[in-house]
Amino acid sequence: MLTSWFRVIILILVCNAAGALIKLPQNKTIPAVFMFGDSIVDTGNNNYIETIFKVNYPPYGRDFVGGIPTGRFCNGKVPSDFLVEELGIKELLPPYLDPSLSTDDLKTGVNFASGGAGFDPLTSELASVISLSDQIDLFNEYITKLKVAVGAETTSTILRNSLFVVVAGSNDITNTYFNNPIRRLHYDYSSYTDLLIYSASGFAQELYKLGARRIGVFGIPPIGCLPSQRTLQGGVQRQCAENYNELAQLFNLKLSDEMKSLNSRLPNARIVYLDVYNSLMELIHNPRKYGFRIANRGCCGTGTIEVAFLCKCPCPDVNNYVFWDSFHPTETTYKILVQQALKKEITSFL
């Protein structure tokens, strides 16, 4: 746990109709959340670009407000939404490319993530999506807009006190490293994770240069246990693909060390590694403990391989499932993971 600027931080967990809500001390605020990364957190940016990596059609969004497919790779809300909701900022985190954004949207946070993106530049290029470097460019554009709306001083205050979150890496391993001979020819596990860490570290430092101070970077989940990887790599018994998990764990170990190093080197920074590997693995190994019944298949179709346009005929009761499609968790799973991460690490950002 990183040392806080403040002597004492008290977390009050209260229950209401929406579930556990994280309340900060009265004189401490997080005015906005800014999200970067891939399909785990994309709330619809891919709707506005030319790519096949979009899900703005049913049954995606089946359990979203009004049953509307918004471009979220889920049956409902995704971690971006739960972060702002749990922090009491607003209900949803809108995509930055939405042309209907208001000044209030800009002041309280927007989402730059793009489904299919990764730390490896080749990952975004192959998917024709918004790369992390392009997401930084969009963030620069956002800063200019915010300064026009509220002034330079207020903009600086918002950026300094807001929470910046990065979620990427899964596509690098599943889509680029193991499925692209170019990368495996030139990189072994160690050197490829070094490439990803170099990119992740550089991205965090770019955010810092642009005014961010509270930065959370999520590790890679146990991608070898995703339904799709079980099907493709897990044999007849559909076991977890251990080579995928091994690479994810190596990356996570290096990422944790690098974020600690950055946090100690950059003045006033609170840069935090956020573990999702162990949290999701716990749900996969003990689904009934959390109210689920099925953890090795998704809700769509057979649940073994379906994702995006193949995601048809969803299950009648999604609450039984850890996964929505063969790659992405359900809304309920995401809510559990976000609440656990905030409860564990919120003091590190303050």
C-alpha positions as CSV (number, residue, x, y, z in Angstrom):
1,M,0.0,0.0,0.0
2,L,1.4,3.4,-1.0
3,T,1.8,6.1,1.5
4,S,-0.9,8.7,1.4
5,W,-0.4,12.5,1.5
6,F,-2.9,12.7,4.3
7,R,-2.5,11.6,7.9
8,V,-5.7,9.6,8.2
9,I,-8.1,8.6,5.4
10,I,-11.4,7.1,6.6
11,L,-13.4,5.0,4.2
12,I,-17.1,4.7,4.9
13,L,-18.9,1.9,3.1
14,V,-22.6,2.5,3.1
15,C,-25.3,0.4,1.5
16,N,-28.1,1.8,-0.6
17,A,-30.3,0.7,-3.5
18,A,-27.3,0.7,-5.9
19,G,-25.0,-1.3,-3.7
20,A,-21.8,-0.5,-1.8
21,L,-20.9,3.2,-2.4
22,I,-17.4,4.4,-1.6
23,K,-17.5,7.7,0.3
24,L,-14.5,9.9,0.6
25,P,-13.8,12.1,3.6
26,Q,-15.8,15.4,3.4
27,N,-12.8,17.6,2.5
28,K,-11.3,15.1,-0.1
29,T,-12.8,14.8,-3.6
30,I,-12.3,13.0,-6.9
31,P,-14.0,15.3,-9.3
32,A,-13.7,13.2,-12.4
33,V,-12.6,9.9,-13.9
34,F,-10.7,9.5,-17.2
35,M,-10.5,6.0,-18.8
36,F,-8.0,4.7,-21.3
37,G,-7.6,1.2,-22.7
38,D,-9.5,-1.5,-24.5
39,S,-12.9,-3.3,-24.8
40,I,-13.1,-4.0,-21.0
41,V,-13.7,-0.3,-20.4
42,D,-14.8,1.1,-23.8
43,T,-18.2,2.7,-23.5
44,G,-18.8,3.3,-27.2
45,N,-15.8,5.1,-28.8
46,N,-15.6,2.4,-31.4
47,N,-19.1,3.3,-32.6
48,Y,-17.5,6.4,-34.2
49,I,-14.6,4.8,-36.1
50,E,-14.1,2.4,-39.0
51,T,-13.5,-0.9,-37.4
52,I,-15.1,-4.3,-37.1
53,F,-14.4,-4.2,-33.3
54,K,-17.8,-2.7,-32.3
55,V,-20.9,-4.1,-30.6
56,N,-23.6,-1.5,-31.1
57,Y,-26.2,-4.1,-31.8
58,P,-28.2,-6.7,-29.8
59,P,-27.9,-8.6,-27.6
60,Y,-25.1,-6.3,-26.3
61,G,-26.7,-3.9,-23.9
62,R,-29.6,-6.2,-23.1
63,D,-29.5,-5.3,-19.5
64,F,-28.4,-1.7,-20.0
65,V,-30.8,1.2,-19.3
66,G,-33.6,0.7,-21.8
67,G,-32.0,-2.4,-23.2
68,I,-30.0,-0.3,-25.6
69,P,-26.8,-1.5,-27.3
70,T,-24.4,1.4,-26.7
71,G,-21.1,-0.1,-27.9
72,R,-20.2,-1.5,-24.4
73,F,-18.8,-5.0,-24.8
74,C,-21.2,-6.4,-22.1
75,N,-24.8,-7.1,-21.3
76,G,-24.9,-3.8,-19.3
77,K,-22.5,-1.5,-17.6
78,V,-18.7,-1.9,-17.7
79,P,-16.0,-0.9,-15.2
80,S,-15.8,2.7,-16.4
81,D,-19.4,3.2,-15.4
82,F,-19.1,1.5,-12.0
83,L,-16.0,3.5,-11.1
84,V,-17.9,6.9,-11.5
85,E,-21.0,5.4,-9.9
86,E,-19.1,4.0,-6.9
87,L,-17.3,7.3,-6.4
88,G,-20.6,9.2,-6.5
89,I,-19.6,11.3,-9.5
90,K,-22.2,10.2,-12.0
91,E,-24.0,7.2,-13.3
92,L,-22.2,6.5,-16.6
93,L,-18.8,7.5,-18.1
94,P,-19.5,8.7,-21.7
95,P,-17.2,8.0,-24.7
96,Y,-15.2,11.0,-25.6
97,L,-16.1,10.7,-29.3
98,D,-19.8,11.1,-28.6
99,P,-20.7,14.4,-30.3
100,S,-23.4,15.2,-27.8
101,L,-21.0,15.7,-24.8
102,S,-21.9,18.6,-22.6
103,T,-19.7,20.8,-20.5
104,D,-20.8,18.9,-17.4
105,D,-19.6,15.7,-19.1
106,L,-16.2,17.2,-19.8
107,K,-15.9,18.5,-16.2
108,T,-16.7,15.1,-14.6
109,G,-14.8,12.8,-16.9
110,V,-14.9,11.0,-20.2
111,N,-13.7,7.8,-21.7
112,F,-11.0,7.4,-24.4
113,A,-10.8,3.6,-24.4
114,S,-11.2,1.7,-27.7
115,G,-12.1,-2.0,-27.9
116,G,-9.2,-4.0,-29.5
117,A,-6.4,-1.6,-28.3
118,G,-3.3,-2.7,-26.5
119,F,0.1,-1.6,-25.2
120,D,1.8,-3.1,-28.2
121,P,1.3,-0.6,-31.1
122,L,0.8,-3.5,-33.5
123,T,-2.3,-4.7,-31.5
124,S,-4.3,-1.5,-32.3
125,E,-3.0,-1.4,-35.8
126,L,-4.2,-4.9,-36.6
127,A,-7.6,-4.1,-35.2
128,S,-7.9,-0.7,-36.8
129,V,-8.9,0.9,-33.5
130,I,-7.8,3.9,-31.4
131,S,-4.2,3.2,-30.2
132,L,-3.0,4.3,-26.8
133,S,-0.9,7.1,-28.5
134,D,-4.0,8.2,-30.3
135,Q,-5.9,8.2,-27.0
136,I,-3.3,10.5,-25.6
137,D,-3.8,12.8,-28.6
138,L,-7.6,12.8,-27.9
139,F,-6.9,13.6,-24.3
140,N,-4.8,16.6,-25.3
141,E,-7.7,17.7,-27.5
142,Y,-10.0,17.3,-24.5
143,I,-7.7,19.5,-22.3
144,T,-8.0,22.3,-24.9
145,K,-11.8,22.0,-24.9
146,L,-12.0,22.0,-21.1
147,K,-9.8,25.1,-20.8
148,V,-12.2,26.9,-23.2
149,A,-15.1,25.8,-21.0
150,V,-13.8,26.4,-17.5
151,G,-10.5,28.2,-17.8
152,A,-6.9,27.0,-17.3
153,E,-6.8,27.2,-13.5
154,T,-9.9,25.1,-13.0
155,T,-8.7,22.7,-15.7
156,S,-5.5,22.2,-13.8
157,T,-7.3,21.6,-10.6
158,I,-9.6,19.0,-12.2
159,L,-6.8,17.1,-13.7
160,R,-4.7,17.2,-10.5
161,N,-7.4,15.7,-8.4
162,S,-9.1,13.3,-10.8
163,L,-8.6,9.6,-11.2
164,F,-7.0,8.3,-14.4
165,V,-7.4,4.6,-15.1
166,V,-5.7,2.4,-17.7
167,V,-6.9,-1.0,-18.7
168,A,-5.0,-2.8,-21.5
169,G,-2.8,-5.8,-22.2
170,S,-5.2,-8.7,-22.8
171,N,-5.4,-8.1,-26.5
172,D,-1.6,-8.0,-26.7
173,I,-1.3,-11.5,-25.4
174,T,-4.4,-13.2,-27.0
175,N,-4.5,-11.4,-30.3
176,T,-1.0,-10.2,-31.1
177,Y,1.6,-12.4,-29.3
178,F,0.1,-15.9,-29.5
179,N,-1.7,-15.4,-32.8
180,N,0.9,-13.4,-34.7
181,P,4.1,-15.2,-35.7
182,I,5.9,-11.9,-36.2
183,R,5.9,-11.2,-32.5
184,R,6.8,-14.7,-31.4
185,L,9.6,-14.8,-33.9
186,H,11.3,-11.7,-32.4
187,Y,10.2,-11.9,-28.7
188,D,10.2,-14.5,-26.0
189,Y,8.0,-14.1,-22.9
190,S,10.5,-11.9,-21.1
191,S,11.3,-9.6,-23.9
192,Y,7.7,-9.2,-25.0
193,T,6.5,-8.3,-21.5
194,D,9.4,-5.8,-21.4
195,L,8.0,-4.2,-24.6
196,L,4.6,-4.0,-23.0
197,I,6.0,-2.5,-19.7
198,Y,7.9,0.1,-21.6
199,S,4.7,1.2,-23.3
200,A,2.6,1.1,-20.1
201,S,5.3,3.1,-18.2
202,G,5.5,5.6,-21.0
203,F,1.8,6.0,-21.1
204,A,1.6,6.7,-17.4
205,Q,4.4,9.2,-17.7
206,E,2.6,11.0,-20.6
207,L,-0.5,11.3,-18.4
208,Y,1.6,12.7,-15.6
209,K,3.2,15.3,-18.0
210,L,-0.3,16.4,-19.0
211,G,-1.4,17.0,-15.4
212,A,-2.6,13.7,-14.0
213,R,-1.4,12.7,-10.5
214,R,-3.8,9.9,-9.5
215,I,-3.2,7.1,-11.9
216,G,-4.4,3.5,-11.6
217,V,-3.1,0.9,-14.0
218,F,-4.9,-2.5,-14.0
219,G,-3.0,-5.7,-14.5
220,I,-4.0,-8.4,-17.0
221,P,-6.7,-10.8,-15.9
222,P,-6.3,-14.6,-16.1
223,I,-6.9,-14.6,-19.8
224,G,-6.0,-18.3,-20.1
225,C,-9.3,-19.0,-18.2
226,L,-11.5,-16.9,-20.5
227,P,-14.1,-19.2,-22.2
228,S,-12.6,-18.5,-25.7
229,Q,-9.1,-19.5,-24.6
230,R,-10.3,-22.6,-22.8
231,T,-11.9,-23.6,-26.1
232,L,-9.0,-22.8,-28.4
233,Q,-6.1,-23.8,-26.2
234,G,-7.5,-25.9,-23.3
235,G,-7.9,-29.3,-25.0
236,V,-11.0,-31.5,-24.9
237,Q,-11.6,-30.7,-21.2
238,R,-11.4,-27.0,-21.9
239,Q,-8.9,-26.4,-19.1
240,C,-7.3,-23.0,-18.6
241,A,-4.5,-22.2,-21.0
242,E,-1.6,-22.0,-18.6
243,N,0.9,-20.4,-21.1
244,Y,-1.5,-17.4,-21.5
245,N,-1.8,-17.1,-17.7
246,E,2.0,-17.4,-17.3
247,L,2.6,-14.5,-19.7
248,A,-0.1,-12.4,-17.9
249,Q,1.4,-13.1,-14.5
250,L,4.9,-12.2,-15.7
251,F,3.5,-8.9,-17.1
252,N,1.7,-8.2,-13.9
253,L,4.7,-8.7,-11.8
254,K,6.8,-6.3,-13.9
255,L,4.0,-3.8,-14.1
256,S,3.6,-3.7,-10.3
257,D,7.3,-3.1,-9.9
258,E,7.3,-0.4,-12.6
259,M,4.4,1.5,-11.1
260,K,6.0,1.5,-7.7
261,S,9.2,2.9,-9.3
262,L,7.3,5.6,-11.1
263,N,5.4,6.6,-8.0
264,S,8.7,7.1,-6.1
265,R,10.3,9.1,-8.9
266,L,7.5,11.5,-10.0
267,P,6.8,14.3,-7.4
268,N,3.3,14.2,-5.9
269,A,2.3,11.1,-8.0
270,R,0.0,8.5,-6.7
271,I,0.4,5.8,-9.4
272,V,-1.1,2.5,-8.3
273,Y,-1.0,-1.0,-9.8
274,L,-4.5,-2.6,-9.5
275,D,-4.7,-6.4,-9.4
276,V,-7.5,-8.0,-11.3
277,Y,-5.9,-11.3,-11.9
278,N,-6.4,-12.8,-8.5
279,S,-9.8,-11.2,-8.1
280,L,-11.3,-12.7,-11.3
281,M,-9.6,-16.0,-10.7
282,E,-11.3,-16.2,-7.3
283,L,-14.7,-15.7,-9.1
284,I,-13.8,-18.4,-11.6
285,H,-12.7,-20.9,-9.0
286,N,-15.5,-20.2,-6.6
287,P,-18.5,-18.9,-8.6
288,R,-21.2,-20.0,-6.2
289,K,-19.6,-18.0,-3.4
290,Y,-20.5,-14.9,-5.4
291,G,-23.9,-16.0,-6.6
292,F,-22.8,-17.5,-10.0
293,R,-23.2,-21.0,-11.3
294,I,-21.2,-21.1,-14.5
295,A,-17.6,-19.8,-14.9
296,N,-16.2,-21.7,-17.9
297,R,-18.7,-20.6,-20.5
298,G,-20.3,-17.3,-21.5
299,C,-23.9,-16.4,-21.7
300,C,-24.0,-16.1,-25.5
301,G,-24.9,-19.2,-27.6
302,T,-22.8,-22.2,-26.6
303,G,-20.6,-19.8,-24.5
304,T,-17.4,-21.4,-25.7
305,I,-16.3,-19.1,-28.6
306,E,-19.0,-16.5,-29.4
307,V,-18.1,-12.8,-29.2
308,A,-19.2,-9.7,-31.1
309,F,-21.4,-10.6,-34.1
310,L,-21.3,-14.3,-33.1
311,C,-22.9,-13.4,-29.8
312,K,-26.5,-14.5,-30.4
313,C,-29.3,-16.3,-28.5
314,P,-28.1,-15.3,-25.0
315,C,-28.9,-17.3,-21.9
316,P,-32.2,-16.5,-20.1
317,D,-30.5,-15.7,-16.8
318,V,-27.3,-13.9,-17.1
319,N,-26.9,-13.7,-13.4
320,N,-25.8,-17.3,-13.4
321,Y,-22.7,-16.4,-15.5
322,V,-19.3,-14.9,-14.7
323,F,-18.9,-14.2,-18.4
324,W,-21.2,-12.5,-20.9
325,D,-19.5,-13.7,-24.1
326,S,-16.4,-15.8,-24.5
327,F,-14.1,-12.9,-23.7
328,H,-15.9,-10.3,-21.6
329,P,-17.4,-10.6,-18.1
330,T,-21.0,-9.8,-17.2
331,E,-22.1,-6.6,-15.7
332,T,-22.4,-8.2,-12.3
333,T,-18.9,-9.6,-12.4
334,Y,-17.6,-6.1,-13.3
335,K,-19.4,-4.5,-10.4
336,I,-17.8,-7.0,-8.0
337,L,-14.3,-6.5,-9.4
338,V,-14.6,-2.7,-9.3
339,Q,-15.9,-2.6,-5.7
340,Q,-13.1,-4.9,-4.6
341,A,-10.4,-2.8,-6.3
342,L,-11.7,0.5,-4.9
343,K,-12.1,-0.9,-1.4
344,K,-8.6,-2.2,-1.4
345,E,-6.7,0.7,-3.1
346,I,-8.8,3.9,-2.8
347,T,-6.5,5.3,0.0
348,S,-3.5,4.9,-2.3
349,F,-4.9,7.6,-4.6
350,L,-5.5,10.2,-1.9
